[in-house]
Amino acid sequence: MTTKPAPAVAEFAADSLEKIAYGLVKDIATFESNDRNRLGYQVWGWLKERRGTIEQAVMSSGSRTELPLVEVAALIKKRLNDQGMS
């Protein structure tokens, strides 16, 4: 029996919402990498739909971070402002 190599991973374009959302949270200290993935997914959902607030998106992610979630939301909002996306 032979095995095939895994398919190559295609990166999102630098200006895609996915790349932006996950880039906003890439250096936020979380207890597990999956916590950061959930946070990035919720930020992506907020960027896509613009429903609710960033605070609600951060809270609904259920991410366990070393910072209080209010500070995480403020940090994400600041980064969005810096990129002109608020």
BELCORMO-V686318 format. One record per pair of residues at least 12 apart in sequence whose C-alpha atoms are under 7 Angstrom apart, sorted by the first residue. I is the first residue (numbers start at 1). J is the second residue. D is the distance in Angstrom with one decimal. If there is no record, write none. Layout:
I,J,D  I,J,D
//
This chain:
17,44,6.3  17,47,7.0  18,44,5.9  21,40,5.5  21,43,5.6  21,44,5.0  22,40,4.7  24,76,6.3  24,79,6.7  25,40,6.0  29,65,5.8  29,66,5.8  30,64,5.8  30,65,4.1  30,66,6.0  31,64,6.0  31,65,6.0  35,63,4.6  35,64,6.1  36,63,6.8  38,61,5.5  38,63,6.5  39,58,6.3  39,61,5.2  39,63,6.1  42,57,5.4  42,58,6.8  42,61,5.9  43,57,6.3  54,73,6.1  55,70,6.8  55,73,5.3  58,73,6.2
//
